[in-house]
Structure formats: C-alpha cells, structure tokens
C-alpha cells in the first residue's frame, strides 16, 4: 500500500521536518531533516503509515550534519511545522 502522504511526494522535497522520538522508526532522538526525496517505492512495504525519506540532517543552526535516510510516520509529515525553518533563516541572511 502506498504511503498516505499529506501532499504529493514532490511537494515534500525541501521541507524541513522537526521530528520527535517516535516519529521515525530506528531513530530514538530528535531529528531535524531537510527532505531531499521520498522513496515511494520503498514505502510500499510499510502499510501506508510510514514513508521512506532521504534528506540532510541539520544541526541547531541549520548546517548539514549528514545525509540521512529515515522511515518517518505519515502523521509526522502531515504535522504543521512551527516557525521559520533553519534553511529559511539562512536564505534570509
């Protein structure tokens, strides 16, 4: 079953997600992730409730730490992000 994404996968690209523990499988710490792609073909294996996302993990100042894959809950993708993203703040400088 394809993931029940809140918007088409291409519209998630570039979005900065602030993920809490529990929002990702296999990651048990908070993660700020700028989405590079959503792997819908891999996400088919997770019953529609999880999406395989690849992106850049960001530190508190918005700098890239590492390229990171994450299995993210669809509910977390649908959650509104509050405040400007680190990437937005850096672009405004």
Buried (B, 14 or more C-beta within 10 A) or exposed (E): EEBBBBEEBEEBBEBBBBBEEEBBEEBEEEBBBBBBBBBBEBBEEBEEEBBBBBBBBBEEEBEEEEEBBBBBBBEBBEBEEEEEBBBEEEEEE
